[in-house]
Amino acid sequence: NRHLSYTFLGFAPENKRISFAASIGISKISDQYIDEFVKGVRGFKNISVREHEGADLIKELTGREATVLLDPTMLIDKEEWSKIMKKPKGLPEKYILCYFLGNISAQRKKELDSISQIHNLGIVYLNTDDSNEFQSVGPREFLYMLAHADLICTDSFHGSAFSINFQVPFIVYDREDRAEKMNSRLNTLLKKFELENRKRENIELKNALDIDYSKSQKVLLN
């Protein structure tokens, strides 16, 4: 499979291949891909990943130890990211940023509207449809919108990682349009920073803006 070969850097000599904070994203490899996965992983000189389940999977299938590291976006702080941020036109001063990679069901949309009303905040949607005025913002605007939100509602790993890095209150939702949930790296992230209470099922909406980042900032700085 040519795609898998490129994924595992098959074009490079084995003694020069490394992975840095790679993400597998799932806890099980389909049977049809196991042989290629094992062959690909064995071609790396050094391996690090972003989730514990990924490290466990590599150990189980290949016998190799993989180091679990932070996502690379967390290796620099908000002050550094701020140097490239840019405020997009039309952004309200107070808002909930809704950044979902999966579909947003009518039920979830209703809940987001409810959060907006409870906390008297506007709603800004990213990554929804072409009619959304913020659909086509670039990376600089994206970072600004994350850093200046009053609350971030997301099913995205990076939505959560930047929330932690920028110390913005956030709620983590399950991805709605996947039969197989790709939550392993999100679970590792929340566990690492002692923020598993930010999962939707653990949050009372009236308390959504209340968050203690004291422990997580110590982890980030170390």
Disulfide bonds with the S-S distance in Angstrom:
none
